[in-house]
Amino acid sequence: MTANFILLAFSFKSYLANKNSLLRMIKYTNQFLIKLEDLIAESDYFLRYEKGNFKSGYCLLHDQKIIIVNKFFTTEGKINILLEILRTVPLNTTKFSEKNLKLYEELSQEEVKL
């Protein structure tokens, strides 16, 4: 029983370390927002900021590969929406630069670990 408790405690510690590494990587700044926009720009999708009353804050047009985000969101709101979209929309990574491919893989790995 104590071995299971030690293993559980270790797993929880590694979970917290992974969660903290994601929080360290995500900075709610304009520079990080530009990195996410650049990542999407290298994919097949087009990103547009428009006025709208989207209930979720964004609209995805899968057939036309267009992402529309409410332009009145704060920087933090835009980053959170783009991260949510990156979790749900599979992107074609063949056109990605090495820097963007690394960022996309880090974001994808962190999402799986959480």
LINLIN-V662985 format. One record per helix or strand. SS is the DSSP state (@ for helix, = for strand). FROM is the first residue (numbers start at 1). TO is the last residue. If there is no record, write none. Layout:
ss: (SS:SS)
from: (FROM:FROM)
to: (TO:TO)
//
This chain:
ss: (@:@:=:=:=:@:@:@)
from: (2:30:46:58:66:75:93:98)
to: (25:41:50:61:70:88:95:113)
//
